[in-house]
């Protein structure tokens, strides 16, 4: 199996239900290069990696309401993100000349899509739950089953486009479409090895060591709370690939989000 694996996580209201309100569904996509390994100690804990943040592109809110969202500064993002990453042994307080990796940070808001999908019918499907039980759910069928123009751009920013290729039509694809139609606050972190940046030729393309996309619907939530929530979840998976799916909700304070307790969706990259 090719190690270029995509990770995509939906966090829902309950570990037993896949159908919670999308207004609190955290989305994380994480990938690592085939020649990058997050080294671990004898107890399975990640060894230190010395990194420095680099300010990337900010995507301001496309105003749809009378009260626009205040711009979110780069300093605000990294002040919240850095402590969560440091819990995973990313060292972020050293001089730039000593670092091993440069972390390019892009952040901002996706645009909310106001046009509703036109569904022709519904059907009942049966869902197998992790505990061996089953549940049923009515799902829409006969839709265009594709991203709108704006949704297509959003999907690239939040990592949904690659994952959607797994599902010609399914409930999971529907969730990816929904996420791409929402206004989301997102942060993307791409890690480049410093030696690669220093030594590559002009003709040689940039090569990322790992990349993590993380986002949350931006409805009825404070900016700092939103960044804190997605930073906490995403920092645990930076630099790793995963293989199967899981669903946990931001509002469920009882969840266990340690890597051993989660399942993930994985995709091989050709």
N, C-alpha and C positions, 0 to 999 in steps of 0.2 A: 504494500500500500504506500502511495506517495505521502510523505510527511507534510506536504503543503495542505494542511487541513484547516477548514474554516470552522470557527466556533460561533454558534449563535444561540443566545439564551433568552427566553422570555420568562419574566418573573411575574406570577399571577397571585391572586388572593389566597389560594389554598393549594397545598400540595396534592389534594384529592380532586381539585376542580380545575379544568382548563378554560373556564368560561367567565372569569371575573371581569369587572369593568376595566376597559383598556386605559382608563384615565390614570392608573397607577402602575402600568406594566413597564418595567425596566427591560431594556434590550441591550445585550452585550454580544459583540462579535470579536473573536480573538484568533489570531493566526501567528505562527512562527515559521521562520525559514528552515529549510532542511539542514542547514549547517549551523543553526543556532541551538544551543542547549542551555536551559537554566540549571546551573549546577546546584546540587543539593548536598547537605552534609549527611553524616551517618544516621541521623534521626529523621531524614527526609525534609529538612527545612532548607529553604533557598539560601545559598551563599550570597554575600554582599556583591552588588553591582553598582559601580559608581557612575552616576548619570548627571546630566545637566539639561534643563529645559531650554527649548528654543521657541520663541513666539512665531506662530504660523498665521493663518488667515482667520479673521473673525467674520461670521455670517450674521449680520444684524437681523432683528425681527422684521418680517414683512407685515406692517401694521394692518390689522383687520379690526381693531377695536378703537374706541375713543381714547383709551389710556394706553399708550405704547409702553412696552417693557423698557426699563432703563438698560442702556448698554452694559454688557458684562465685560469687565476688564480681564486681561491676561493675568494680572497679579491676583485677582479674586479667584480665578480658576486654580492656579497653582498653589495658592495658600491653603485651599481646601484639599486639593488632590495630593499634594506632597506628603502630608502626614499619613494618609492611607497607604500610599506606596511605600513609605518608610517602614510600615508594619510588616511589609513583605520583603524587607531587607534591600530595597533600592536605596542607595546612599545619595542624597540630593543636596548636601550642604558642604561639598568640597570645592576647592578652586577648579575652574574650568580646565586648566592644563592637566589635571590628574584624572579626568573622567575617562571611562571606557565607552560610554554610549551618549549620543545626543538624542534627546526626545523632542521631536517636532510636535507641537500641540496646535490643532485646529479646533475651533469651537464656535458655538452660536446657536441659531434657531432654524428649524425647518419651517416651511410655509404650510399653513393649514389649507387643505383642499375643501372647498365648500360644496362642490357638486357631488351628490350622492350617486352610488352605484345603482344601476337599474337591474334588479334581479327578477328573473322570470318565474321562479318556483322555489319550493323548499323540499327538502327530504330529511328523513330521520337517519342518523348515523349512530353506530355503537362505538364507544371509546373504551379501550382497555386501560385501566388505571394501574399505577405502580404496585398497589397492594393486592393485585389479582382480581379485584372487583371490576365491574363494568358500569358505565353510565351512558345515557342516550342524549342526543342533542339535535335540535332542528338546525340545519344549515342552509344557507341560500345556494341555489344552483342556477345554471344558465346565465351567469353574469358574463361581462366582458373578460373577467379573469385576468386583467392586465393593469399595470400601473397607468395612472393618468400622466400627462406631461409633467406636471409639478411633482406628482408622486414618484415619478421616475428619477427626478433629480434628488428628491428627499431620500429615496432608497439608497442611492450611492453614498450619501453623507452618513447614514446610520448603519450601513452594512447589510441592508435587506436585499439588495439586488442579487448578490451572489447566492444567498441562501434560497431565494425564491426559485432558482433554476432546478432545485430538487423536486418541486411539487407542481406538476402540470395543473392539477386542481386538487386541493385538499383543505382541511381546516387550518393547517399550518400556513398554507399560502394565503388564506384569507386573513390570518393574523398579521402576516407580513405586509399585505396590502393595507390593512387598517393602520398599522404603525407608520407607513409611508404617507398616509393621508392626514396625519395629525400634526399639530404644531408641537415639536419636540425641542427640548434643550439637549444638545449633544456635545460631546467632547471626543476627539479622536487623537490618539497618541501613537506616533510612529517612531520606532527606535532605529537609529543608524549607528553602526560601529564607528567610532571616531577614526580609527586607523583606515577604514574603508574610505571615509570622506577625504582624508588627507592624502591617500595614495592613489586613488582612482584617476584614470586619464579623462580628458574631456569627452572622449567618445564613449567611454564606459557608462552604462546607465546606473542610476542610483539603485542600491540594493538594500532593502529594509531587513533588519534582523527579526523584528516582530511588529505587529500593529494591533491595536485594540480600539474598537468603536464602542461607545456607550452613550445611552440616551434615555430620556424619560419624557412622557407627555407633559407639556407645560400648561396645566390647567389647575387653578386653585392651589398652587404650591409656591412657596417663596424660592427665589433664585438660589440662595445659599443652601436651603434644604434639598433642592433638586440636585445641585452639584455634589453635595455630601452623599446623597443616596447612591448616585451612579458611580461616584469615586470609590465608595466602600465596596461595591460589588465588583467593579471592573478591575481594581488593583489586585484582587486575588487570582486573576486569570491572565495577567500580563505575562507574555513570554511563553505561554503554553498553548498546546493544541488539545482538543477534546473530541470525544467520539459520539455522544448521544444526547437526547433532549431533556429539558426540565422547565418547570413553570413555577415561579414564586412571585408574590406581589409585594410591592414596596410597603403597603399598609399593614401587611401581616408581620407584626413584630416578633412572632413566635418562630419564624423560619430558621433553619440551620443552613447556612450558605457556605459551609466549608467544602472544598473540592470533593472530598470523599462522599459527601451527602448529596451531591448534585449529579444529575445526568445531563448530557449535552448532545446537541445535534452536530455531526461532523460531515464535511464534504471534502472529497479529494479534488485537488486542483490539477488540471492537465498541464 
